[in-house]
Amino acid sequence: MTIRRSPRFRRSSWFVRASAGVAVAAGLFASARDASAQEWLKDRRYQEGAGIRTGDFELHPGIAGEIGYDSNWLLRTHETRQPPFANADPREAGVLRLTPSLSVATLGPQRLEDGTIAPPPRLQFRGGADLTYREFIGVEEIRKQRNASGNAYVTFDVNSGRPIGFGVFANYRRLIQPSVVADPNLSFNRSDVRAGGELVLQPGSGTLDLRFGYQFYGALFEESNGVPFTNLTHDITVKNRWRFRPRTALFHDTSLRFITYPNSDRAVQQLNNSTPLRTRVGLNGLLTPRFGTLLAVGYGGSFYEGGTALSTQQYDSINGQAEGTFYLSGNPGSAEPGQVSLLLSSITLGFNRDFQNSLLGNFYTSNKGYGRVVYFFGGRALLQGDVFFEAMSFPPIFLNNGPGAPPTQAIGDFTNFRYGGTLFGEYRFTDSFGVNTTLDYVEVASDTVIPLGGPAGGPADFHMAYRRFQAFLGARFFL
């Protein structure tokens, strides 16, 4: 791969250049860090037990503790050379994680004495919160990484399942994203804030539903090193679905977003405001009692500000998704209503093509294959495995040279390959207590080197390849 290098960047000292330059990792590696969240926090079917009923509400408290190993918390490269890369020297760490959680919801539909299901209440509420504290065991620069992430959400649905309904929601999440330079004051920790609502129309028999939604999203970086990458998004969506079988539907969805970077003038690389558009049509649901599919095709356009300028690259292509799921056990399409387990054993294979907003080069094109196996047996043991392979294609990267100055191209277009997998297993000794283990591996295969400059004109480049392995053993109590 040919890398075109820019003239040396002279706006600040080498250390500030290097620590600012590694901000590319904040955007590129964010998805890898998100994926490391505990599996039971990603899906409430795993998180919640029987619950505690109080009036018209169910409470689901829980607490979990884990001890584990992280081979590369700072996501540094394993590639070596002399002089070393700016992000060289991976650091191992022992990790202790403590995670209390609580969710609360209105009671779900109740089965009546005559065997029918009562309609859902006109007002449904669900909320919850969790907090994960991490303590690190290792060298001093690793021990200083101790911190806490968390999540809190609330949703209200009015007239769900009726001809006219609507819902509102709000969510707050704190993400921990350290910089490869290991200084907590130069990290990319951020707070994600979401809020919005949706109007739902279901005329006639309910086989057709129309949804109109709005959502605000803010990615608010906490430390000054990350503030240039704070971004705000307004998202308008239209979704339609026509069910022509009990659990099969044709659908359409379109979204228009307005993304702004209020502090983009302080960023090292060029960041452009945009109005990305996505639209697609497809089929979703069960084709047989044991086989379900999701097939969709559509269009995506990035529409970044800057028009046709060389430094403003655009995504303009077809998007699509193909997914198939085989259920190893009885599923909601064939089981008796009210007697279906929330956890279904299944095998899923899929492929997705889309583009993702990025802090590195504005966006990347993603072609991703994935697979999942979920096996829940004996009412006690859960085993889940996920694998993925993703080709991430970036346009040329340009440096921001300040107001009035043309941007400078740092490198040409390139493609990184990201792949890995997660294995999660849990055995439940009782309905409220279980032990679990999590194994996770991710690697970015790349020969891309981003030039940052260096002290006294020497090289201090950033290599984009890295690998990371995590292993945890834990126990949790949940109701």
C-alpha positions as CSV (number, residue, x, y, z in Angstrom):
1,M,0.0,0.0,0.0
2,T,1.3,3.4,-1.0
3,I,1.1,6.0,1.7
4,R,1.5,9.7,0.7
5,R,3.0,11.7,3.5
6,S,2.4,15.3,4.3
7,P,4.8,18.1,5.2
8,R,5.6,18.1,8.9
9,F,2.9,19.6,11.1
10,R,4.4,22.6,13.0
11,R,1.5,24.1,15.0
12,S,2.6,22.7,18.4
13,S,5.2,20.6,20.2
14,W,5.8,17.0,19.2
15,F,4.1,15.5,22.3
16,V,0.9,17.5,21.7
17,R,1.0,16.6,18.0
18,A,1.4,12.9,18.9
19,S,-1.2,12.9,21.6
20,A,-3.6,14.8,19.3
21,G,-2.8,12.5,16.3
22,V,-3.7,9.4,18.2
23,A,-7.2,10.8,18.4
24,V,-7.8,8.8,15.3
25,A,-8.1,5.8,17.6
26,A,-11.0,7.4,19.4
27,G,-13.2,7.2,16.4
28,L,-11.8,4.1,14.8
29,F,-11.6,1.9,17.9
30,A,-14.8,3.1,19.7
31,S,-16.8,0.2,18.4
32,A,-14.2,-2.2,19.8
33,R,-14.4,-0.7,23.2
34,D,-18.2,-0.7,23.2
35,A,-18.2,-4.4,22.3
36,S,-16.3,-5.2,25.5
37,A,-19.4,-4.3,27.7
38,Q,-20.7,-7.3,29.6
39,E,-23.0,-9.5,27.6
40,W,-25.9,-9.4,30.1
41,L,-26.0,-5.6,29.9
42,K,-26.5,-5.7,26.1
43,D,-29.7,-7.7,26.3
44,R,-32.3,-7.4,29.1
45,R,-33.3,-11.0,28.5
46,Y,-30.0,-12.0,30.0
47,Q,-29.9,-9.4,32.7
48,E,-33.3,-9.8,34.3
49,G,-34.6,-12.6,36.5
50,A,-38.1,-13.2,37.9
51,G,-38.3,-9.7,39.4
52,I,-40.0,-8.2,42.4
53,R,-43.5,-7.0,41.9
54,T,-44.6,-3.8,43.7
55,G,-48.0,-2.5,42.7
56,D,-48.1,-2.2,38.9
57,F,-44.3,-2.4,38.5
58,E,-41.6,-5.0,38.3
59,L,-38.2,-4.3,39.8
60,H,-35.1,-6.2,38.6
61,P,-32.0,-5.4,40.8
62,G,-28.7,-7.1,40.2
63,I,-25.0,-7.0,41.1
64,A,-22.0,-8.7,39.4
65,G,-18.3,-9.0,40.1
66,E,-15.6,-10.1,37.7
67,I,-11.9,-10.7,37.6
68,G,-10.0,-10.8,34.4
69,Y,-7.2,-10.1,32.0
70,D,-6.8,-7.5,29.3
71,S,-3.8,-7.8,26.9
72,N,-4.0,-4.3,25.4
73,W,-6.3,-1.9,27.3
74,L,-4.6,1.1,25.6
75,L,-5.1,-0.4,22.1
76,R,-1.4,0.1,21.2
77,T,0.1,-1.5,18.1
78,H,2.1,-4.8,18.2
79,E,4.1,-3.7,15.2
80,T,7.7,-2.8,15.9
81,R,10.5,-0.8,14.3
82,Q,13.3,1.6,15.2
83,P,12.6,4.3,16.1
84,P,9.3,3.0,17.6
85,F,5.8,4.0,16.5
86,A,4.1,6.7,18.6
87,N,1.6,4.1,19.7
88,A,4.0,1.2,20.3
89,D,4.4,-1.0,23.4
90,P,1.1,-2.8,24.4
91,R,0.4,-2.9,28.1
92,E,-1.2,-6.0,29.8
93,A,-3.5,-5.5,32.8
94,G,-5.4,-7.4,35.4
95,V,-8.9,-6.0,35.7
96,L,-11.5,-6.1,38.5
97,R,-15.1,-5.1,37.5
98,L,-18.0,-4.4,39.8
99,T,-21.4,-3.8,38.2
100,P,-24.6,-3.0,40.1
101,S,-27.7,-2.6,38.0
102,L,-31.4,-1.9,38.4
103,S,-34.4,-1.9,35.9
104,V,-38.0,-1.2,36.5
105,A,-41.0,-1.6,34.2
106,T,-44.8,-1.7,34.2
107,L,-46.2,-5.2,34.3
108,G,-46.4,-6.9,30.9
109,P,-49.5,-8.5,29.3
110,Q,-51.1,-10.9,31.7
111,R,-52.6,-14.3,30.8
112,L,-56.2,-14.5,31.9
113,E,-58.1,-17.5,33.3
114,D,-59.8,-18.2,30.0
115,G,-56.4,-18.6,28.3
116,T,-56.4,-15.2,26.5
117,I,-53.8,-12.5,26.8
118,A,-54.9,-9.2,28.3
119,P,-54.0,-6.2,26.1
120,P,-51.0,-4.1,27.2
121,P,-51.8,-1.1,29.4
122,R,-52.3,2.2,27.7
123,L,-49.2,3.6,29.4
124,Q,-46.1,1.4,29.6
125,F,-42.9,2.5,31.3
126,R,-39.4,1.0,31.4
127,G,-36.3,2.4,32.9
128,G,-33.0,1.3,34.2
129,A,-29.4,2.1,35.1
130,D,-26.1,0.3,35.5
131,L,-22.6,1.3,36.6
132,T,-19.3,-0.5,35.9
133,Y,-16.3,0.4,38.0
134,R,-12.9,-0.9,36.8
135,E,-9.8,-1.3,38.9
136,F,-6.6,-2.2,37.1
137,I,-3.7,-4.3,38.3
138,G,-0.3,-3.6,36.6
139,V,2.3,-1.0,36.1
140,E,1.6,2.6,37.3
141,E,0.4,3.9,34.0
142,I,-2.2,1.1,33.9
143,R,-3.3,1.5,37.5
144,K,-4.1,5.2,36.8
145,Q,-6.7,4.1,34.3
146,R,-9.2,3.2,37.0
147,N,-12.6,4.7,36.1
148,A,-16.3,4.1,35.9
149,S,-18.7,3.8,32.9
150,G,-22.4,3.7,33.1
151,N,-25.8,3.8,31.4
152,A,-29.2,5.1,32.3
153,Y,-32.4,5.0,30.2
154,V,-36.1,5.6,30.4
155,T,-38.9,5.0,27.9
156,F,-42.7,5.7,27.8
157,D,-45.1,4.1,25.4
158,V,-48.7,5.3,25.1
159,N,-51.4,3.2,23.4
160,S,-48.9,0.6,22.2
161,G,-50.6,-1.8,19.8
162,R,-53.6,0.5,19.2
163,P,-54.5,2.5,16.1
164,I,-52.7,5.7,17.3
165,G,-49.8,5.6,19.7
166,F,-46.6,7.3,20.5
167,G,-43.4,6.9,22.6
168,V,-40.7,9.0,24.1
169,F,-37.3,8.0,25.4
170,A,-34.1,9.3,26.9
171,N,-30.7,7.7,27.4
172,Y,-27.4,8.6,29.0
173,R,-24.2,6.6,28.6
174,R,-20.6,7.2,29.7
175,L,-17.9,5.6,27.7
176,I,-14.3,5.1,28.8
177,Q,-11.8,5.5,26.0
178,P,-8.2,6.0,27.0
179,S,-5.6,7.4,24.7
180,V,-2.7,5.3,23.7
181,V,-0.4,7.8,25.4
182,A,-1.9,6.5,28.7
183,D,-2.3,9.9,30.3
184,P,-5.8,10.1,31.8
185,N,-5.8,13.8,31.1
186,L,-5.5,13.1,27.4
187,S,-8.2,10.4,27.2
188,F,-11.3,10.4,25.0
189,N,-13.9,9.6,27.7
190,R,-17.3,10.9,26.6
191,S,-20.9,11.1,27.5
192,D,-23.5,10.0,24.9
193,V,-26.9,11.7,25.3
194,R,-30.0,10.5,23.4
195,A,-33.6,11.7,23.5
196,G,-36.5,11.5,21.1
197,G,-39.9,10.3,20.3
198,E,-42.0,8.3,17.7
199,L,-45.6,8.5,16.5
200,V,-47.1,5.2,15.5
201,L,-50.1,4.7,13.3
202,Q,-51.8,1.3,12.9
203,P,-55.0,1.7,10.9
204,G,-57.5,-1.1,10.5
205,S,-56.5,-4.6,11.6
206,G,-53.0,-3.5,12.5
207,T,-51.2,-5.3,9.6
208,L,-49.9,-1.9,8.5
209,D,-48.0,0.4,10.7
210,L,-46.5,3.8,10.0
211,R,-43.8,5.3,12.2
212,F,-42.5,8.9,12.3
213,G,-39.6,9.6,14.6
214,Y,-37.1,12.2,15.8
215,Q,-34.0,11.7,17.8
216,F,-31.3,14.0,19.2
217,Y,-27.8,12.5,19.8
218,G,-24.8,14.2,21.3
219,A,-21.3,12.7,21.7
220,L,-19.8,15.0,24.4
221,F,-16.1,14.4,25.0
222,E,-14.9,15.3,28.5
223,E,-11.2,16.1,28.3
224,S,-9.8,19.0,26.3
225,N,-8.0,16.5,24.1
226,G,-11.3,15.1,22.8
227,V,-13.4,18.2,22.8
228,P,-12.7,19.0,19.1
229,F,-14.5,15.7,18.2
230,T,-17.7,16.5,20.1
231,N,-20.6,16.1,17.6
232,L,-24.3,16.7,17.6
233,T,-26.9,14.9,15.5
234,H,-30.6,15.5,14.7
235,D,-32.1,12.4,13.2
236,I,-35.5,12.3,11.4
237,T,-36.9,8.8,10.4
238,V,-39.9,7.4,8.6
239,K,-40.6,3.6,8.9
240,N,-43.4,1.6,7.3
241,R,-44.2,-2.1,7.8
242,W,-46.9,-4.4,6.3
243,R,-47.4,-7.7,7.9
244,F,-48.7,-10.2,5.3
245,R,-48.2,-13.2,7.7
246,P,-48.4,-13.4,11.5
247,R,-44.7,-12.9,11.9
248,T,-43.4,-11.8,8.5
249,A,-43.5,-8.3,7.1
250,L,-42.3,-6.1,4.2
251,F,-40.7,-2.9,5.5
252,H,-39.3,0.4,4.4
253,D,-37.2,2.9,6.5
254,T,-35.6,6.2,5.6
255,S,-33.5,8.4,7.9
256,L,-32.1,11.9,7.4
257,R,-29.5,13.1,9.8
258,F,-27.9,16.5,10.5
259,I,-24.4,16.1,12.0
260,T,-22.4,19.0,13.2
261,Y,-18.9,19.4,14.9
262,P,-19.1,22.6,16.9
263,N,-15.4,22.6,17.7
264,S,-14.0,21.2,14.4
265,D,-11.6,24.1,14.0
266,R,-9.6,22.7,16.9
267,A,-9.2,19.2,15.4
268,V,-5.9,18.0,13.8
269,Q,-7.7,16.2,11.0
270,Q,-10.4,17.8,8.9
271,L,-14.0,17.2,10.1
272,N,-17.0,18.2,8.0
273,N,-20.6,18.7,9.0
274,S,-22.9,16.4,7.0
275,T,-26.5,15.5,6.2
276,P,-26.3,11.7,5.6
277,L,-29.3,10.0,4.0
278,R,-30.2,6.3,4.2
279,T,-33.2,4.5,2.7
280,R,-34.0,0.9,2.2
281,V,-36.7,-1.7,1.6
282,G,-36.8,-5.3,2.7
283,L,-38.4,-8.4,4.1
284,N,-38.2,-9.4,7.8
285,G,-39.7,-12.4,9.6
286,L,-40.3,-16.1,9.7
287,L,-40.3,-18.0,6.4
288,T,-40.9,-21.3,8.2
289,P,-41.6,-22.1,11.8
290,R,-37.8,-22.5,12.4
291,F,-36.2,-20.2,9.8
292,G,-36.3,-16.4,9.8
293,T,-34.6,-13.9,7.5
294,L,-33.9,-10.2,7.1
295,L,-33.3,-9.0,3.5
296,A,-32.8,-5.3,2.7
297,V,-31.4,-3.2,0.0
298,G,-31.2,0.6,-0.3
299,Y,-29.1,3.7,-0.9
300,G,-26.8,5.7,1.3
301,G,-25.2,9.1,0.8
302,S,-23.0,11.1,3.1
303,F,-23.5,14.7,1.8
304,Y,-20.6,16.3,3.6
305,E,-20.2,20.0,3.5
306,G,-17.4,21.2,1.1
307,G,-19.0,20.1,-2.1
308,T,-16.6,18.6,-4.7
309,A,-13.4,19.7,-3.1
310,L,-10.7,17.1,-3.1
311,S,-10.5,17.2,0.7
312,T,-14.2,16.5,1.0
313,Q,-14.8,12.8,0.1
314,Q,-18.3,11.5,-0.2
315,Y,-20.0,8.1,0.2
316,D,-22.6,7.5,-2.5
317,S,-23.5,3.9,-3.0
318,I,-25.8,0.9,-2.4
319,N,-26.4,-0.4,1.1
320,G,-27.7,-3.8,1.9
321,Q,-28.2,-6.5,4.5
322,A,-28.8,-10.2,4.3
323,E,-29.3,-12.3,7.4
324,G,-30.7,-15.8,8.2
325,T,-31.6,-17.3,11.5
326,F,-32.3,-21.0,12.2
327,Y,-34.1,-21.7,15.5
328,L,-32.9,-24.9,17.2
329,S,-35.9,-25.0,19.5
330,G,-39.6,-24.0,19.4
331,N,-40.0,-20.3,18.6
332,P,-42.7,-17.6,19.1
333,G,-44.1,-18.4,15.6
334,S,-45.2,-21.9,16.6
335,A,-45.4,-22.0,20.4
336,E,-48.5,-21.5,22.6
337,P,-48.9,-17.8,23.5
338,G,-47.7,-16.9,26.9
339,Q,-45.5,-20.1,27.2
340,V,-42.5,-19.0,25.3
341,S,-39.1,-18.6,26.9
342,L,-37.4,-15.3,26.3
343,L,-34.2,-17.2,25.4
344,L,-34.2,-19.2,22.1
345,S,-31.4,-21.4,20.8
346,S,-30.5,-20.2,17.3
347,I,-27.8,-19.9,14.7
348,T,-27.5,-16.6,12.7
349,L,-25.4,-15.7,9.7
350,G,-25.4,-12.4,8.0
351,F,-23.7,-9.7,5.9
352,N,-24.1,-5.9,6.1
353,R,-22.9,-3.1,3.8
354,D,-23.1,0.5,5.1
355,F,-21.1,3.5,5.8
356,Q,-20.2,4.8,9.3
357,N,-19.4,8.3,10.4
358,S,-15.8,8.5,11.6
359,L,-13.4,10.9,13.3
360,L,-10.8,9.8,10.9
361,G,-11.5,10.9,7.3
362,N,-15.2,11.7,8.1
363,F,-16.5,8.2,7.2
364,Y,-15.5,4.6,6.3
365,T,-17.3,2.1,4.1
366,S,-18.1,-1.1,6.1
367,N,-18.5,-4.5,4.5
368,K,-19.1,-6.9,7.4
369,G,-19.9,-10.5,7.7
370,Y,-21.1,-11.9,11.1
371,G,-22.4,-15.0,12.8
372,R,-23.9,-15.9,16.2
373,V,-24.8,-19.1,18.0
374,V,-27.1,-18.9,21.1
375,Y,-27.7,-22.1,23.0
376,F,-29.9,-22.1,26.1
377,F,-30.5,-25.6,27.6
378,G,-31.9,-27.1,30.7
379,G,-33.2,-23.8,31.9
380,R,-29.7,-23.3,33.5
381,A,-26.9,-22.9,31.0
382,L,-26.5,-20.3,28.4
383,L,-23.8,-20.3,25.7
384,Q,-23.4,-17.5,23.1
385,G,-20.7,-17.1,20.5
386,D,-20.2,-14.2,18.1
387,V,-17.7,-13.9,15.2
388,F,-17.2,-11.1,12.6
389,F,-15.0,-10.0,9.8
390,E,-15.1,-6.4,8.6
391,A,-13.4,-4.6,5.7
392,M,-13.2,-0.9,6.7
393,S,-12.3,1.3,3.7
394,F,-11.3,4.9,4.4
395,P,-11.0,7.8,1.9
396,P,-7.8,10.0,1.9
397,I,-7.2,11.7,5.3
398,F,-6.6,15.5,5.3
399,L,-5.1,17.7,8.1
400,N,-6.8,20.8,9.3
401,N,-4.3,23.7,8.8
402,G,-6.5,26.4,10.3
403,P,-8.9,29.1,9.0
404,G,-8.2,30.2,5.4
405,A,-5.5,27.6,4.9
406,P,-6.1,24.7,2.5
407,P,-6.1,21.3,4.2
408,T,-3.0,19.0,3.6
409,Q,-3.4,15.4,2.6
410,A,-1.7,13.2,5.2
411,I,-2.3,9.8,3.5
412,G,-4.2,8.3,0.6
413,D,-7.2,6.0,0.8
414,F,-6.7,2.7,2.6
415,T,-8.5,-0.4,3.9
416,N,-8.2,-2.0,7.3
417,F,-9.5,-5.4,8.2
418,R,-11.1,-5.9,11.6
419,Y,-12.1,-9.4,12.8
420,G,-12.7,-11.2,16.1
421,G,-15.2,-13.0,18.3
422,T,-16.7,-13.2,21.7
423,L,-17.7,-16.3,23.7
424,F,-20.0,-15.9,26.7
425,G,-21.1,-18.7,28.9
426,E,-23.2,-18.7,32.1
427,Y,-24.5,-21.4,34.4
428,R,-27.4,-20.5,36.7
429,F,-27.4,-22.4,39.9
430,T,-30.7,-20.9,40.8
431,D,-33.1,-18.5,39.1
432,S,-31.2,-15.6,40.7
433,F,-27.6,-16.6,40.8
434,G,-25.1,-17.6,38.1
435,V,-21.4,-17.8,37.3
436,N,-20.1,-16.7,33.9
437,T,-17.1,-16.4,31.8
438,T,-16.3,-14.1,28.8
439,L,-13.6,-14.5,26.2
440,D,-13.1,-11.8,23.6
441,Y,-10.6,-11.2,20.8
442,V,-10.4,-8.4,18.2
443,E,-7.6,-7.6,15.8
444,V,-7.1,-4.9,13.2
445,A,-4.9,-6.1,10.3
446,S,-3.4,-3.1,8.6
447,D,-0.2,-1.8,7.0
448,T,-1.3,1.8,7.2
449,V,1.0,4.3,9.0
450,I,-0.2,7.9,9.7
451,P,2.7,10.4,9.8
452,L,2.6,12.7,12.9
453,G,6.0,14.3,12.7
454,G,8.4,13.9,15.7
455,P,11.0,15.6,17.9
456,A,13.7,17.4,16.1
457,G,12.2,16.3,12.8
458,G,12.5,12.6,13.7
459,P,9.7,10.2,12.8
460,A,6.9,9.5,15.3
461,D,4.3,7.7,13.2
462,F,1.0,6.0,14.2
463,H,0.5,2.4,13.1
464,M,-3.1,1.4,12.8
465,A,-2.7,-2.3,13.5
466,Y,-3.5,-3.7,16.9
467,R,-4.8,-6.9,18.6
468,R,-6.5,-7.4,22.0
469,F,-7.6,-10.3,24.1
470,Q,-9.8,-10.3,27.2
471,A,-10.8,-13.0,29.6
472,F,-13.1,-12.6,32.6
473,L,-14.6,-14.9,35.2
474,G,-17.4,-13.6,37.3
475,A,-20.6,-14.2,39.3
476,R,-23.8,-12.2,39.5
477,F,-27.0,-12.1,41.6
478,F,-30.1,-10.9,39.8
479,L,-33.8,-10.8,40.3
